[in-house]
C-alpha cells in the first residue's frame, strides 16, 4: 500500500514527465481553451482564460513559484490567477492550479522565486509582497472580496 508521501511524489513525476522539452510552466495551459473550475465559496463554476484583459487586474496572469506549506513541505507550482486579496492582514492569490487541476489559494508570504509569464517572456518578481499588494489594492477598490473559510497551507 502506497503512503501519502509516495502518492504525492508520483503525481509530481506525472506532471513533469509530460512537459515538452525547453518549455516553462506555460505549456500546461497554453494549449487549452478556457478552463472551467468550480469555486466552492460562491458555489459557481468560473471560466478562466490565459492572458490578462486589464493590466491592473490579476485575472488571467500566469505565474510560477516555489511554495512552502504550513507543514514545511516545498513544492513548485504554476497558477492561472483569478483573484488577489487580503484576509486577516495576509495577502492571498487564488486561481487555477494545473498540478491539482482545481482552484487553489496561496499565501504570498509562503511564495518564493515567483516568475510571471507575459506571452513568450518570463519576468522574475523581485518584491513579491509589493507585486501582489498592488493587485489586492485594486481588488479592494473594485469591491472584490476574496472569500476564505480557512486558508490552505
C-alpha positions as CSV (number, residue, x, y, z in Angstrom):
1,X,0.0,0.0,0.0
2,X,1.4,3.4,-1.0
3,X,1.9,6.0,1.6
4,X,0.6,9.5,1.2
5,X,4.1,10.8,0.5
6,X,4.6,8.2,-2.3
7,X,1.4,9.2,-3.9
8,X,2.3,12.9,-3.9
9,X,5.7,12.0,-5.4
10,X,4.0,10.1,-8.2
11,X,1.7,13.0,-9.0
12,X,4.7,15.3,-9.3
13,X,6.5,13.0,-11.6
14,X,3.5,12.6,-13.8
15,X,3.3,16.3,-14.4
16,X,7.0,16.7,-15.1
17,X,7.1,13.7,-17.4
18,X,4.5,15.2,-19.8
19,X,6.3,18.5,-20.2
20,X,7.7,19.2,-23.7
21,X,11.5,19.9,-23.6
22,X,12.6,23.5,-23.2
23,X,9.1,24.7,-22.2
24,X,8.2,26.5,-19.0
25,X,5.1,26.1,-17.0
26,X,3.1,27.9,-19.6
27,X,2.9,24.6,-21.6
28,X,0.4,23.3,-19.1
29,X,-2.2,25.9,-20.0
30,X,-1.2,27.4,-23.4
31,X,-2.8,24.7,-25.5
32,X,-6.1,24.6,-23.6
33,X,-9.2,26.7,-24.3
34,X,-11.0,28.3,-21.4
35,X,-10.7,26.4,-18.1
36,X,-13.9,25.8,-16.2
37,X,-13.4,25.5,-12.5
38,X,-15.7,25.2,-9.5
39,X,-15.5,27.8,-6.8
40,X,-16.7,26.3,-3.6
41,X,-17.0,29.8,-1.9
42,X,-19.5,31.1,-4.4
43,X,-20.9,27.7,-5.4
44,X,-20.4,28.7,-9.1
45,X,-18.4,27.5,-12.0
46,X,-16.0,30.1,-13.3
47,X,-14.2,30.4,-16.6
48,X,-10.6,31.3,-16.7
49,X,-8.5,32.2,-19.8
50,X,-4.8,32.7,-20.2
51,X,-3.9,36.4,-20.6
52,X,-4.9,39.5,-18.7
53,X,-7.6,41.7,-20.2
54,X,-6.6,44.6,-17.9
55,X,-3.0,45.0,-16.5
56,X,-4.4,46.3,-13.2
57,X,-6.4,43.0,-12.7
58,X,-4.7,39.8,-11.8
59,X,-7.2,37.6,-13.6
60,X,-5.5,35.7,-16.5
61,X,-1.9,36.2,-15.3
62,X,0.2,33.1,-15.3
63,X,2.8,32.7,-12.5
64,X,5.2,30.0,-11.4
65,X,6.7,29.8,-7.9
66,X,8.1,27.8,-5.1
67,X,5.6,27.3,-2.2
68,X,6.2,26.3,1.4
69,X,3.1,24.8,3.0
70,X,2.3,25.2,6.7
71,X,3.9,21.9,7.5
72,X,7.2,22.9,5.7
73,X,6.8,21.0,2.5
74,X,8.2,22.8,-0.5
75,X,6.7,22.4,-4.0
76,X,6.9,24.1,-7.4
77,X,3.6,25.4,-8.6
78,X,2.1,27.2,-11.5
79,X,-1.1,29.2,-11.2
80,X,-3.5,30.8,-13.6
81,X,-4.5,33.7,-11.4
82,X,-8.1,34.7,-10.8
83,X,-8.3,36.8,-7.6
84,X,-5.9,38.5,-5.2
85,X,-7.0,40.0,-1.9
86,X,-6.3,40.4,1.8
87,X,-7.7,38.4,4.7
88,X,-6.6,38.9,8.3
89,X,-3.6,41.1,7.3
90,X,-2.2,38.5,4.8
91,X,-2.3,38.7,1.0
92,X,-3.6,35.7,-0.9
93,X,-3.8,34.8,-4.6
94,X,-6.4,32.4,-5.9
95,X,-6.5,30.7,-9.2
96,X,-6.4,27.5,-11.2
97,X,-3.5,25.2,-10.3
98,X,-2.7,22.7,-13.1
99,X,-0.9,20.5,-10.7
100,X,-4.1,19.9,-8.6
101,X,-6.4,20.7,-11.5
102,X,-8.6,22.9,-9.3
103,X,-8.9,26.3,-7.8
104,X,-6.3,26.8,-5.1
105,X,-5.5,29.7,-2.7
106,X,-1.9,30.5,-1.8
107,X,-0.5,32.9,0.8
108,X,2.1,35.1,-0.8
109,X,4.4,35.2,2.2
110,X,5.0,31.5,1.6
111,X,6.0,32.0,-2.1
112,X,9.5,32.5,-3.4
113,X,11.1,32.6,-6.8
114,X,8.0,34.0,-8.4
115,X,8.1,34.3,-12.2
116,X,5.4,35.9,-14.3
117,X,4.8,34.8,-17.9
118,X,3.9,37.5,-20.3
119,X,3.4,35.9,-23.7
120,X,6.8,34.4,-24.6
121,X,8.7,36.4,-21.9
122,X,9.4,35.5,-18.3
123,X,9.7,38.2,-15.7
124,X,11.1,37.3,-12.2
125,X,9.4,39.2,-9.4
126,X,11.9,40.8,-7.1
127,X,9.4,42.1,-4.5
128,X,6.6,39.6,-4.2
129,X,4.7,41.4,-1.5
130,X,4.6,44.7,-3.4
131,X,3.7,43.0,-6.6
132,X,0.7,41.2,-5.2
133,X,-0.3,44.1,-2.8
134,X,-0.9,46.3,-5.9
135,X,-3.4,43.7,-7.2
136,X,-5.0,43.3,-3.8
137,X,-5.4,47.1,-3.5
138,X,-7.1,47.2,-7.0
139,X,-9.4,44.4,-6.0
140,X,-10.4,46.3,-2.8
141,X,-11.1,49.4,-4.8
142,X,-13.3,47.4,-7.1
143,X,-15.1,45.8,-4.1
144,X,-13.9,42.3,-5.0
145,X,-14.0,40.1,-1.9
146,X,-11.6,37.2,-1.6
147,X,-13.6,34.7,0.5
148,X,-11.7,32.3,2.7
149,X,-13.1,30.0,5.4
150,X,-9.7,28.5,6.3
151,X,-6.7,29.4,4.2
152,X,-4.8,26.5,2.6
153,X,-1.4,25.6,3.9
